[in-house]
Amino acid sequence: MEPMRSWSKSSYANIRSSDLLEKISTSQILLHIHITYISTSKRNRQVPGSVGTSGSFGLRLGQALFSSASLLFMSMGVEFYGYTAFCFLVTIMGLVIPWSFTLALVDGYSVLVKCPLRQPGILVIVVVGDWVLSVLTLAAACSTASVAEILFTADGSNCPPNLCSRYLISAAMAFLSWFLSLASTLFNLWLLPSL
């Protein structure tokens, strides 16, 4: 017969936890650790070009810069109002500049205070706004490039070479603005499901 042992609370707790560990398999422990890691990483995830990061700040400044350059090159020739495609480009660049500049200010503030913007409602508005402006920018750049190319190659009487080259440069700047806008749209769209 075994002698009676006195059990303290700590020894009782040790036996209970060791019994529990024997019943739980290693795969269950690894699964629990993996699920815990995923849930915490989703909450703390930062997509490099999403709203509130320094990457997004750079993308927004680039969009504002290229849109301003496109608008400047188009407006230098005062004859742009004679073609609908050129007027369309001026209108869209007039929308993209304040949108990009405002979001660049938001991104700059978020980077300075180290508090990224992670509210789903605001992120949906940013994604939809970026998507719409991205599609409109692409349409305006394509139409401007095609009209300027037609005017440039048709015959020189419709468009002097220096004026047509400015229109083509304006279209190229609009394409660069579209590329950055598409990149920021995709980064924010990538972040949206994790919120």
N, C-alpha and C positions, 0 to 999 in steps of 0.2 A: 504494500500500500504506500502511495506517495504521501510525503508529508504535506501538510497544508501550507500554502504560500499566501502571504498577504499581498493583495493586489492594490496598487495605487492607481489613481486616475490616469497618470501618464503611461503606465505600462498597459492599462486596459485600452487606451487610445492607440498605442503602438500596435497592439495585436489586432485591433479592429482595422486600422489602415493597412496593415500588411495582408490581412485576409482579403481586403478589398482589392489590393494590387494584384493578388494572385488570380482573382476572378476577371480582372480587366486585361484584355490582350494588348499586346504592343501595337497592333494595327489600330485599335480603338483610341489609344493614347495619341498616336500620330495623326489620326483623323481629327481629333479634338484640337490639337495644336494647329493643324492646317486651317481648320474652320475659324479658329480664333485669330490667326494671322490674316486671313482674307478679310474678315469683318473689320479688323482694325486698319488694314491697309486701304480698304475702300473708303473709310472715313477720312483718312489722312492723305489720300492720293492727290498728287499734283501733276496734271498733264502739262508738259512744258509750255505750250502755246495757248493754254486756256486763260480765261479772264482772271485777272488778278496776279499774273506771273510776269516776270521780267521779259520772257519770250513774247508774251502777248503785247507788252508795252512796245517792244521793237517792231512787231508786226503792224501795230496800229500807227506808229510813227511813220513807218514805210508806206502804208496805205495813204496817209494824209500827205506825205511828201510827193509820191507819184501822182496822186489825184490832183494836187495843186499844180504840179508841173504840166500835166495833161491839160488842165484848164488854162494855164498861162500860155502854152504853145497854141492852143486853139483860139484864144482870145486876142493874141497878137495880130492875127489877120482879121480885120473887122468884117470880112465877107463871109464869115461862117454862117450867118443867119439865112443865107440863101439856100441852104441844104438842110433838110430835115434831120439827116443822120448827125450832122455836126451840132445842131441844136439839141438833139437827144443826148449827145455826149456831154455838152455843157450842163444840161439839167442834171444828169446823173452824177457828174463830178461835183456839182453843187450840193448834192445830197450826201455823197460819200465823205467829203471833207469834214463837215461838222460831226457826222457819225463817228468817224475814225478818231478825230481829235478829242471828242468827248470821252470815248472809251479809252483813249490813251491817258487822259487825265485820271480816269477811274483806276486804270492799271497802275499808273505811277503812284497814286495814293495807296493802293493796296500793297504795293511793293515796299513803300516807305514805312507803313505801319505794321508790315508783316502779317496781314490778315487777308488772305485771299477770299474773293467773293464766291460763296458756295450756296447761294439761295436758288432753289430750282426754278422759281418763277422768273427771277431776273435772268437766269441763264437761258431759259426758253426764249425770252424776248430778244436776247443778244443773238442766239442761234438763228432765229427766224429773221431778224433784221439783217444779219450778215448774209444769210442765204439769199434773201430777196435782192439785196444790193449787189451781191456777187453775180447773180444771174443778169441783173440789169447792166452791170459794168461790162460783163462779157458781151452782151448784145450791143451795147453802145460802141465798144472797142471794135468789134467785128464790122459793124455797119460803117463806122468812120473809116476804117482801114480799106474796106472795099470801095467806098465812094471816092476816097482820096486816090486810090490806085487807078480807078477808072478815069478820073479827071487827069491824072498825071500821064497815063499812057494813051488816052484818046487823041488828043492833039493839044498843043501848047496854048491854044487860044482860050480854052475854058479855065485854065488854072496856071498861073506863072510857076516855074519850077521852085522858086524859093518859098512860095506860099504853100504849094502842095507838099513840099518836104516838111514844113512845119506841121501840116495836118497829119502826115505819117508819123512824125515824132510824137505828136499828141496821142495818136492811136497806140503807139508802142508803150507810152507811159501808162495809158489806160489798161493795157494788157498786164503790165507789171503790177499795177494796183489790184487788178482782178486776181492775179496769182496769190498775192498776200492775203486778200480777202477770203479766197477759197481755203487757204491754209488755216486761217484763224477760225473759219466756220467748221472745218473738219476737226480741229483740236477741241473746240467747245462741244461739238456733237459727240465726240468720243468721251468727254467727261460727263455728259448729261445722264446717261443711265446709272452711273455710280452714285448719284446723289440721292 
